[in-house]
Amino acid sequence: MKQQQNPSKIEQRLEPIITQNWELQNILAKTLFKEQISLLGNQLDKIDQNSNLTKDQKQYQKHLYQQQLFRKLQLVVEPKSIPHINQNIEASNPELMLYVLKEQLLRDLNIEVLKSNKIKSFGLDQVIRIFSQDQSCFKIRNEQLDYDKIMEDKKLLEFHLVDFTQKLSSSLQIPIDQIEILGVSKGSFEINFLIKGKTYDEIQQLIQNIPAAQVYLHKYCNGKIEYLAYFDQARVAEEQLAKSSGIILTSDEFNPKYNMKWSNFKEKEQRGPPDHRYDYYFPRGCYGFGLDIKKHGENQDWIQMDGNPNEWRIMYHGTRQKFVNSIVKNNLMVGVNNLYANNDCQDEFGNMIKVGNGIYFSNDFNVCTRDRYASYTQVLDKQFAVIFMIRVNPKKIRQSQKMKLKNYFVVNESKDVRPYRILLHEKKRDLQFSFFFIFQMKYYSQKLKYNQLRFLSQVKYQKKLEVNKLILTCQDLILCCNFRYLYKQFYPRSQFYCIFYLS
């Protein structure tokens, strides 16, 4: 093993990243809130010009700045609303919208992604990677250290990073030059770093084979080194398929301007021109990635939402992740032997015709997952399905009576179909709740005078529910209970308590 460097050499190597982290946090602490947003935006632009940072350090610092900027923008007092997007941006900084939306999406998915310059990827993972490519690194978390206290003192920050670098190098028996500190973050005290030339599996093998490494890491971070690399599991099989088919997506196929999420939206609203009004069901709970639509021409009346005569109807098409590339590149293709092909329906002129073969859609994205047209793919500890948001020519939609029962629609030709957004839907778990109801009632009785009765009942209820719906459910159940008779008979003063546990 190479001889360890002395502390002064290590300090020199760490000085740029220490300065970058410490100075920014201290400047922010002394800066007014609105000025912090501008400062972070300016610092993002300057990172690439910082010749003292390595390429990996620059990428990681961009990620940290974007995370901080996102948190600041969430708290803007006088925001400018972005139509149809649950985001706020400062009115003077509309250019921040693109990566603010990206960071919101990634945070909601509980994913930490480090930006890189790679633009080509494959399968479901590329839908996220195309905007924020992953970069692998390691992270350790010391729960005994106070991040805020350390960041107040540059020398203290330097001490902890030098000490960690030296001891990690010594315990793993690797040259100190192989360890590159990318930055620190809050979460107790987190250090993000690279070990050049070593994979995660190789590092784990080193730890298993070296008792000194086990002792040090157990003391420093309970023996846990996290590996920040994402979507590798989802990528492996689909990468081979994409390569063999020759279909590879690039950023040119996407338009981040139309990235969206639909939080706190109502279930539906009326859309369309006067002669083709319809119920549009918002894809609540989905995350949308805008596709480039320039190939459909300069006239974009078809994608407007103003009720113009040429506006096309919004539909959903569920698919498997391996077909994403092909659909984006080549549009949806007409199927054969469709189940409802021989059903009768009306065309745009009121004539009775057969539904025929075509492409299936639904006006409700939930149908795509319910009927398993959109299959879920395991990505780390979560499952995601891909659903295309489509505009279809309203004059060419076919639907029989049987199809109405299923919320199915068919369009016979690809030329009447235009995908314009990809949705990711995360599969929710079925949760079982136990409800405990305590009824505390005071009533009048000639024999007992004022007394108090307490009743306790337990109901197990298994369903996916929101908190406000839980409360409504509790209220419904109490109205149906037998104690209502006592309430009416004795006119008590009553109190109702509801405690629910997740089991």
C-alpha positions in Angstrom: 0.0 0.0 0.0 1.2 3.5 -0.7 2.5 5.6 2.1 -0.2 7.7 3.8 -0.1 11.4 3.0 0.5 13.8 5.9 -2.4 16.0 7.1 -1.2 19.1 5.3 -1.3 17.4 1.9 -4.8 16.0 2.7 -6.0 19.5 3.7 -4.7 20.9 0.4 -6.7 18.3 -1.5 -9.8 18.9 0.5 -9.6 22.7 0.6 -11.7 23.4 -2.5 -14.6 21.3 -1.4 -14.4 22.5 2.2 -14.5 26.1 1.0 -17.3 25.5 -1.4 -19.5 23.9 1.3 -18.6 26.2 4.2 -18.7 29.5 2.4 -22.1 29.0 0.8 -23.8 27.9 4.1 -22.4 30.8 6.0 -23.3 33.3 3.2 -26.9 31.9 3.2 -27.1 32.3 6.9 -26.4 36.0 6.7 -28.6 36.7 3.6 -32.2 37.7 3.4 -34.6 34.9 2.2 -35.4 36.3 -1.3 -31.7 37.1 -1.9 -30.8 33.4 -1.0 -32.8 32.3 -4.1 -30.9 34.6 -6.4 -27.6 33.6 -4.7 -28.2 29.9 -5.2 -29.2 30.4 -8.8 -26.0 32.4 -9.4 -23.8 29.8 -7.7 -25.3 27.1 -9.8 -24.1 29.0 -12.9 -20.6 29.4 -11.5 -19.9 25.8 -10.5 -18.7 24.8 -14.0 -16.2 27.7 -13.9 -14.6 26.6 -10.6 -11.3 25.0 -11.8 -10.5 23.9 -8.2 -13.3 21.3 -8.2 -13.1 17.9 -10.0 -15.8 16.9 -12.4 -17.5 14.6 -9.9 -17.4 17.3 -7.2 -19.0 19.8 -9.6 -21.8 17.4 -10.4 -22.5 16.7 -6.8 -22.4 20.3 -5.8 -25.0 21.1 -8.5 -27.2 18.5 -7.0 -26.9 20.0 -3.5 -27.5 23.5 -4.7 -30.6 22.4 -6.6 -32.0 20.7 -3.5 -31.4 23.8 -1.4 -32.9 26.0 -4.1 -36.0 23.8 -4.3 -36.5 24.1 -0.5 -36.2 27.9 -0.7 -38.7 28.1 -3.6 -41.2 26.1 -1.6 -41.3 28.9 0.9 -41.6 31.9 -1.4 -44.1 34.3 0.1 -45.2 36.0 -3.1 -45.1 33.2 -5.7 -46.1 33.2 -9.3 -48.3 30.2 -10.1 -47.5 27.9 -13.0 -50.9 26.9 -14.6 -51.9 23.3 -14.0 -48.7 22.6 -12.1 -48.5 22.3 -8.3 -45.4 24.4 -8.1 -44.5 28.0 -7.2 -41.6 30.0 -8.6 -40.4 33.5 -7.9 -41.8 35.8 -10.6 -38.4 37.2 -11.5 -36.9 33.7 -12.0 -39.2 31.8 -14.4 -36.1 30.0 -15.9 -35.8 28.0 -12.6 -39.0 26.1 -13.4 -37.5 23.2 -15.3 -35.2 21.9 -12.6 -37.5 22.8 -9.8 -40.1 20.5 -11.3 -37.5 17.8 -11.8 -36.3 18.1 -8.1 -39.9 18.0 -6.9 -40.5 14.8 -8.8 -37.4 13.1 -7.6 -38.0 14.1 -4.0 -41.5 12.8 -4.0 -40.2 9.5 -5.3 -37.7 9.5 -2.5 -34.9 9.3 -4.9 -31.6 11.2 -4.7 -30.2 11.7 -8.2 -26.9 13.3 -9.1 -26.7 15.1 -12.4 -24.4 14.0 -15.2 -24.0 14.8 -18.9 -25.0 11.4 -20.2 -28.1 11.7 -22.5 -28.8 8.2 -23.7 -30.5 5.6 -21.6 -33.0 2.7 -21.9 -36.4 1.5 -20.7 -38.4 2.9 -17.8 -35.3 4.3 -16.0 -34.6 6.7 -18.9 -37.9 8.6 -18.3 -36.3 9.9 -15.2 -32.6 9.7 -16.2 -33.2 11.8 -19.3 -33.6 14.8 -17.1 -31.3 14.0 -14.2 -28.8 11.3 -15.0 -27.4 9.2 -12.2 -23.9 9.3 -10.8 -22.8 6.6 -8.3 -21.3 7.6 -5.0 -21.1 6.4 -1.4 -22.7 8.1 1.6 -22.1 7.6 5.3 -24.1 9.2 8.1 -22.8 9.9 11.5 -25.7 10.4 13.9 -23.4 11.6 16.7 -22.2 14.8 14.9 -24.2 18.0 14.6 -24.2 19.3 11.0 -25.1 22.9 11.9 -22.4 23.2 14.6 -19.8 21.8 12.2 -20.8 24.2 9.4 -20.3 27.2 11.7 -16.6 26.5 11.9 -14.5 25.9 8.8 -11.6 24.5 10.8 -14.0 22.0 12.5 -15.4 20.9 9.1 -11.8 20.5 7.8 -10.9 18.4 10.9 -13.8 16.0 10.4 -13.2 15.5 6.7 -9.4 15.1 7.1 -10.0 12.7 10.0 -12.6 10.6 8.1 -10.4 10.5 4.9 -7.3 9.3 6.9 -9.1 6.7 8.9 -11.1 5.3 6.0 -8.0 5.0 3.9 -6.1 3.3 6.8 -9.0 0.9 7.7 -9.7 -0.1 4.1 -6.0 -0.3 3.3 -6.3 1.8 0.2 -4.3 4.8 -1.0 -5.7 8.1 0.3 -5.7 9.5 -3.3 -8.4 7.0 -4.2 -10.9 8.7 -1.8 -12.6 11.8 -3.2 -14.9 13.8 -0.9 -17.8 15.2 -3.0 -19.5 17.1 -0.2 -21.4 17.1 3.1 -25.1 17.3 3.7 -27.5 17.5 6.6 -29.0 14.3 8.0 -27.2 14.3 11.3 -23.8 14.7 9.4 -23.5 13.0 6.0 -20.3 12.7 4.0 -20.7 11.8 0.3 -17.6 10.4 -1.4 -16.1 8.3 -4.2 -13.6 5.5 -4.0 -12.0 5.5 -7.4 -11.6 2.2 -9.1 -13.8 0.4 -6.5 -17.4 -0.8 -7.0 -19.9 -1.1 -4.2 -19.5 -4.9 -4.1 -15.7 -4.6 -4.0 -15.9 -2.2 -1.0 -18.3 -4.5 0.8 -15.9 -7.4 0.2 -13.0 -5.3 1.6 -15.0 -4.5 4.7 -15.8 -8.2 5.3 -12.1 -9.2 4.9 -10.7 -6.4 7.1 -11.7 -6.4 10.8 -10.2 -3.0 11.3 -12.6 -1.6 8.7 -15.5 -3.2 10.4 -14.5 -1.7 13.7 -14.0 1.8 12.3 -17.2 1.9 10.3 -19.3 0.5 13.1 -18.0 3.2 15.4 -18.5 6.0 12.8 -21.7 5.1 11.1 -23.0 1.9 12.6 -21.3 0.0 9.8 -23.5 1.3 7.1 -22.2 2.6 3.8 -25.0 3.6 1.4 -24.6 3.3 -2.3 -26.3 6.0 -4.3 -27.0 4.6 -7.7 -30.5 4.3 -9.1 -32.6 2.3 -11.5 -29.8 -0.2 -12.3 -32.2 -3.1 -11.6 -34.8 -1.8 -14.0 -32.2 -1.0 -16.6 -30.3 -4.3 -17.1 -32.9 -6.3 -19.1 -34.3 -3.3 -21.0 -30.9 -2.1 -22.1 -30.3 -5.3 -23.9 -33.7 -5.1 -25.6 -33.2 -1.5 -26.6 -29.7 -2.3 -28.1 -31.0 -5.3 -30.0 -33.9 -3.3 -31.5 -31.8 -0.3 -32.3 -34.3 2.0 -30.6 -32.6 4.4 -28.2 -34.1 7.6 -26.8 -32.3 10.9 -26.3 -33.3 14.2 -24.7 -34.6 15.4 -28.1 -37.7 13.2 -27.7 -38.7 15.1 -24.5 -39.8 18.6 -23.6 -39.4 19.4 -19.9 -41.7 22.4 -20.4 -44.6 20.1 -20.1 -43.4 18.1 -17.0 -46.3 18.0 -14.5 -47.7 16.5 -11.3 -51.3 16.6 -10.3 -51.5 17.0 -6.5 -54.7 18.4 -4.9 -56.5 18.4 -8.2 -60.2 17.5 -8.4 -61.3 14.2 -9.9 -62.5 15.5 -13.2 -63.7 18.5 -15.3 -65.4 19.1 -18.6 -63.2 19.6 -21.6 -63.3 19.8 -25.3 -65.1 21.7 -28.1 -68.9 22.3 -27.9 -69.7 19.4 -30.1 -67.4 16.9 -28.3 -67.6 17.7 -24.6 -66.3 15.0 -22.3 -65.2 14.3 -18.7 -61.4 14.6 -18.3 -60.1 12.6 -15.4 -57.0 14.2 -14.0 -54.1 11.6 -13.5 -53.8 12.4 -9.8 -50.8 10.8 -8.1 -48.9 10.5 -11.4 -45.8 12.3 -12.5 -45.7 13.4 -16.1 -42.8 13.9 -18.5 -43.5 16.0 -21.5 -42.7 14.7 -25.0 -41.6 16.7 -27.9 -44.5 17.4 -30.3 -42.8 19.4 -33.0 -43.1 16.5 -35.4 -46.9 17.1 -35.5 -46.5 20.5 -37.2 -46.7 24.1 -36.2 -50.5 24.2 -35.8 -51.1 23.1 -32.2 -54.8 23.6 -31.9 -55.1 19.8 -31.3 -53.3 20.0 -27.9 -55.0 23.2 -26.6 -57.4 23.2 -23.7 -59.5 26.2 -24.9 -62.4 24.3 -26.5 -61.4 25.3 -30.0 -63.1 23.2 -32.8 -59.8 21.3 -33.6 -59.0 20.3 -30.0 -58.4 16.6 -29.6 -59.6 14.5 -26.7 -57.3 13.4 -23.8 -57.0 9.6 -23.3 -54.7 7.2 -21.5 -52.9 4.1 -22.8 -51.2 1.7 -20.4 -48.2 -0.3 -21.6 -45.2 -2.2 -20.5 -41.9 -0.4 -19.9 -40.1 -2.2 -22.7 -42.4 -0.7 -25.3 -41.8 3.0 -24.2 -39.0 3.6 -26.6 -40.9 2.2 -29.6 -44.0 4.2 -28.9 -42.2 7.5 -28.4 -40.2 6.9 -31.7 -42.9 5.3 -33.9 -46.3 6.1 -32.3 -48.8 3.4 -31.2 -49.5 0.6 -33.6 -53.0 -0.9 -34.4 -53.6 -4.2 -32.8 -55.3 -7.2 -34.3 -58.1 -9.6 -33.1 -59.5 -7.0 -30.7 -62.1 -8.4 -28.3 -64.7 -5.8 -29.2 -64.0 -5.6 -32.9 -67.4 -7.0 -33.9 -69.4 -4.9 -31.5 -71.7 -2.3 -33.0 -71.1 1.4 -32.4 -71.8 4.8 -34.0 -69.3 6.7 -36.2 -69.0 10.5 -36.3 -71.9 10.7 -38.7 -74.3 8.7 -36.6 -74.0 5.6 -38.8 -73.9 2.1 -37.1 -70.6 0.4 -37.8 -68.4 -2.2 -36.2 -65.8 -1.1 -33.7 -63.1 -2.8 -35.7 -59.4 -3.4 -34.8 -57.5 -0.5 -33.4 -55.7 0.9 -30.4 -57.3 0.7 -27.0 -57.6 3.7 -24.6 -59.4 4.7 -21.5 -60.6 8.1 -20.3 -59.5 7.2 -16.8 -55.8 6.3 -16.1 -56.8 4.0 -13.2 -58.3 1.6 -15.8 -54.9 1.1 -17.3 -53.5 -0.2 -14.0 -56.7 -1.9 -12.8 -56.9 -4.0 -15.9 -53.2 -4.5 -16.1 -52.6 -2.9 -19.4 -49.9 -0.9 -17.6 -47.7 -3.4 -15.7 -45.7 -2.4 -12.7 -41.9 -2.6 -12.7 -39.8 -3.0 -9.5 -37.4 -0.1 -9.0 -35.5 -0.5 -5.7 -38.3 -0.7 -3.1 -41.0 0.8 -5.2 -43.1 -0.2 -8.2 -43.9 2.0 -11.1 -46.2 1.7 -14.2 -45.9 3.6 -17.4 -49.0 5.2 -18.9 -49.1 7.4 -22.0 -51.2 10.5 -22.1 -52.6 10.7 -25.6 -54.6 13.2 -27.7 -57.0 11.4 -30.0 -59.1 12.7 -32.8 -62.6 12.9 -31.2 -64.3 12.1 -34.6 -62.5 8.8 -34.8 -63.3 7.3 -31.4 -65.3 4.1 -31.3 -67.1 2.7 -28.3 -69.8 0.0 -28.0 -72.2 -0.4 -25.2 -70.1 -3.2 -23.7 -67.0 -1.1 -23.9 -68.8 1.7 -21.9 -69.1 -0.7 -19.0 -65.3 -1.0 -18.9 -64.4 2.6 -19.9 -62.7 1.3 -23.0 -62.4 3.3 -26.3 -60.8 2.3 -29.7 -59.2 4.4 -32.4 -58.8 2.5 -35.6 -55.7 4.3 -37.1 -52.4 5.5 -35.7 -52.7 8.8 -37.6 -55.5 9.8 -35.2 -53.4 9.3 -32.1 -50.7 11.6 -30.7 -48.8 10.7 -27.5 -47.7 13.9 -25.7 -46.8 12.9 -22.2 -45.5 9.9 -20.3 -46.9 9.3 -16.8 -45.2 7.3 -14.0 -47.7 5.9 -11.5 -46.4 4.5 -8.2 -48.2 1.5 -6.9 -49.7 2.1 -3.5 -49.8 -0.6 -0.8 -53.1 -1.9 0.6 -53.1 -0.8 4.3 -55.0 -2.3 7.1 -56.3 0.1 9.7 -57.7 -0.7 13.1 -60.1 1.9 14.4 -60.9 2.3 18.1 -64.0 4.3 18.9 -64.5 5.6 22.4 -67.9 7.1 23.1 -68.1 9.2 26.2 -71.7 10.0 27.1 -73.3 11.8 30.0 -77.0 11.1 30.5 -79.7 11.8 33.1 -81.4 9.0 35.0 -83.7 9.3 38.0 -81.8 6.5 39.7 -78.3 7.2 38.7 -78.5 11.0 38.2 -75.4 12.1 36.3 -73.3 9.2 35.3 -70.8 8.5 32.6 -70.7 5.5 30.3 -67.8 4.5 28.2 -68.0 2.2 25.2 -65.1 0.8 23.3 -65.4 -1.0 20.0 -62.9 -2.0 17.4 -63.4 -2.2 13.7 -60.8 -3.5 11.2 -61.1 -1.8 7.8 -58.9 -2.7 4.9 -58.8 -0.2 2.1 -56.6 2.5 0.6 -57.8 5.7 2.2 -56.7 9.3 2.7 -56.8 10.8 6.1 -59.8 13.0 5.5 -61.6 10.0 4.2 -60.7 8.1 7.3 -62.4 10.7 9.4 -65.5 10.7 7.2 -65.6 6.9 7.5 -65.4 7.2 11.3 -68.3 9.6 11.3 -70.4 7.3 9.1 -69.8 4.4 11.4 -70.8 6.3 14.5 -74.1 7.3 12.9 -74.9 3.7 12.2 -74.1 2.4 15.7 -76.6 1.3 18.3 -75.5 4.0 20.7 -77.5 6.6 18.6 -80.6 5.3 20.5 -79.1 6.3 23.8 -78.2 9.7 22.4 -81.8 10.3 21.3 -83.3 9.0 24.5 -81.3 10.8 27.0 -80.2 13.9 25.1 -76.7 13.6 26.4 -73.7 15.9 26.1 -71.4 13.7 24.2 -67.8 13.6 23.1 -66.4 11.4 20.3 -62.8 10.2 20.2 -61.2 8.4 17.3 -57.8 6.7 17.5 -56.6 4.7 14.5 -53.5 2.5 14.3 -51.7 1.3 11.2 -51.2 -2.5 11.4 
